[in-house]
Amino acid sequence: MTPLTWKSAGLLMLLATKAYSLESNTNEGEVIIDGYRIVDLQTEVAWKIGEDPIILNGTVQDVHAQLLELNPSYDAEAEELAKAFLAKREEEEEQPQEKRDHSFCGRWPHADQILARQNVRTLRGQSGRPSLGAGPGVCARVACTNDGGAVVWWCNDNTHPVTLGSFSDIANAATVIDQDCSSWYLGAWILRGQRFHDDNVNVIVRSESGVVLPESCRGIFG
C-alpha cells in the first residue's frame, strides 16, 4: 500500500448529553461504543479531473488508498482537484469554536499525542464532505495510525443524517481535545477525551491497541 503522508492527504478532497465509553470487546477483538452503532464513514470526494465526485467509505487513510486504485495519477492531480476547496477550508478554520461546546477528558485508553497530531494534519488537508447516517447513536472511525496508537471517531446523536462542509470541523474538535486533555506521563505527552458540540455531534480521540483494525490503521504514516 502506498504510504499516506499528511501532505498528500492534504491534497485529497462535532452536544450530546452523555459521554459514552469506548470499550474493547475482548471476545471478538472489536471496538464497541456503549449506546452507539458503529458504521463506516462516507466521504464525497473528487477523484479525477473532469469527472463527477464519488462516495467512498472508510477512514481518510482508506479513502486515499481507494483513490489511488481508481486513479493511479490521483496524487499528481490532487492539487488541482483541491484548489478551490482548500481556499474555502482556510476561511472556515478561522471561525472560533462555539462557547457552548465542551470537552470531556479521560475514560478511554490514552493516545500518543504525536500520532494524534498526525491524524489532525491529515484531517485538515482531507478534501471532500464527510457524512454519517441518522442516529441517535452512530459513530464512525475517521482517522487512525500506528496500530491504533491514536484514533479519531466522529459520532452523530441526531435523528437525521449529518454532512459536514469539510473535515476541518473534526480536526478542530480533535485539536481542542489535545489542548484540554493532554498530560505528561512517563516521558511522553498523551491525551484522551471527547468533544461535544451543540449540534448533537461529538468527536473522540483515544487509542485502540489490542483490537481488530482496518488494514489502513496498521503501521505508521508520517
N, C-alpha and C positions, 0 to 999 in steps of 0.2 A: 504494500500500500504506500502511495506517495506521502511522505511526511507533510503534515499540516503546520505551516508556520503562521504566526499571527499576522505577518504581512500579507501572505497570500490569502488567508482567510479574511483579511481586512478588505480584500477586493471582491469577495463574494457578496453576492447581494443577500405592577407589580402590585376592603380591610377585613380580613377575616376576623371573626370574633373569638376564635380559639386557636391555639397553637397545637398542631398535630405532630406527633413524633414519628420520625422515620426509624424503622427498626429492621434489622436483618432477619430474614426468615431462615432459620438455621437448617430446616429440613430441605428446602428447595434451593437455598442459596440466592434467593431473590430479595430485592428491596420492596418493602411494603410501607404504606403510609396509612396509619390508622384513620379510618373515615374517608379515605380517598381511593379513587380508581387510578391505576397507572395507565397512561396512554402514550402513544408516540406523538411528539411534536410535529406539526406540519409547517412547512415554510414555502411561501410563494416566492420564487426566485427566477431572475433572468439567467438563462443558461447558454444562449448563443446569440450573437449579433443577428438581428433581422428576424428572430423567432419570438413567439409569444412566451411569457413566463410560464413556468410549470410548478406543480406542487410536489415537494419531496418530503419524506418522513425521516425522523430521527434527530440526533444531536447535530450541532453545527459541524462536527467532525464527520458524521455520517453523510451529511449533505454535500460537503466538499468532495468526499470520495465518489459519491454518485455523479456529481457534476463532471468529474474527470472521466468517468466511464462513458457518459453521454457525449462529452465534448472534450477530447484529449487536449485541445488548444485552449481550454477554459481559462487557465491561469494567465495566459498571454492576452486574452481578450477581456479579462475581468475588469481592468481599469476603465476601459471604455464603457462596459456594461454598467459599472457602478458610479460613474462620474456624477450624474445628476443626483443619484441617491445620497452620495457622500456629502454633497453640499447641503442637502436637506437635513441629514443626520447631525452635522455640526451645529446647525441652527437649533435643533431640538435639544442637544446636550447642554445648551446654555440656560435652559429652563430650570429653575430651582425645584427642589423636592417639596411636595406638599407638607405643611406642618402637621396635618392630621395623620400622616403616615408614621409608623413606629416600628422599632426593631425588637425582636425577642431573641436574646442571646442564650446559648447553651443547649442542652438536651441531646444533641447528636454528636457523633464522633468528630473530633477536630480535623479540620482540613489544613493542609500546608499552605501558608499564605502566599509563597512564591507561585505555587501551582494555581491557586485560586486567582491570582492576578493575571496569570497567563490566560485563563479562561475569560476573564473580563476583557482583556485586549482583543481576544478573538471575537467576543460578542459585540464589542464596539465597532468592529470592522465588518461584521457579517451583514451583507445586504439581504433584502427580502423581508417578508412580513410574516412573523411567527403567529400561529393560531392554535388555540385549544378549544375542544368541544365543550358543549354545555355541561355545567355542573348541576348542583354544587358538588364539589369534591372530586375534581380531576387534576392530576399532576403529570407533567412530562419532564423527563431528563433533557436538559438543554445543552449542557457542555460538560465535558469530563476529561481527565487526563491521568497519567501515571498510575494505572491500575486502580483508579478510584481514589487517589490521594487528594483530589479536590473535584467536587461535582456541584453543578448548579441545577436546581429544579425550579420550575415555574408552575404554579397551581391556580386553578380557577374555581371560585366559590359562587359564581353567578349561575343563574338558571338558563343562561344563554351562552352561545359561543363567544369567545373573545379573540380579536385580532389586533395586534399592535402595529403601529406605523413602522417600527423598526425594532431591532434587538437592543437599542440603546436603553430602553426602559429597564430591561432585565439587567443589563450591565450596570446601570446607575444603582439599582437596588443592591446588587452584589457588592458594589463599591461601598455603599453605606453600611452594609453588614461588616465589611472589612474595617471601616472606621469605628463602628460602635462595639464590635465584638471580638477584636483581636487581643491576644495576650502573649507574653513571652513565657515559654515553657521549655525547660531542659535544652536551652541553647537555640531555640528556634521560635519564630513567630507563627502562631496558629490562630484559627478562627472557626466559629460555628455559630449559625444563627439563622433567623427567618425575618424577612422584611415584609410587613403588611401594608397594603395600600388601600385607600378609601374607596377604590372601585372594585373591591372584593377579589383582588388577585394578590398573590404573595410569591416571594422568591426565597429559596432555601440554599445556603451554602454549607456543605459538610463533606466528609469523606465516606467512602463506601468500600473499604478494603474487606475482602472475605466474602463478597457476593458475586453473582454472575453478572458480568458487564458486557456491553456491546463490544465488538472487536475494535471499534474506533476508540474505546476508552483504555485500551491496553497498550502501555508504552507511553513515552513522553513526547509531546510536541513542544517546540521551543521557538 
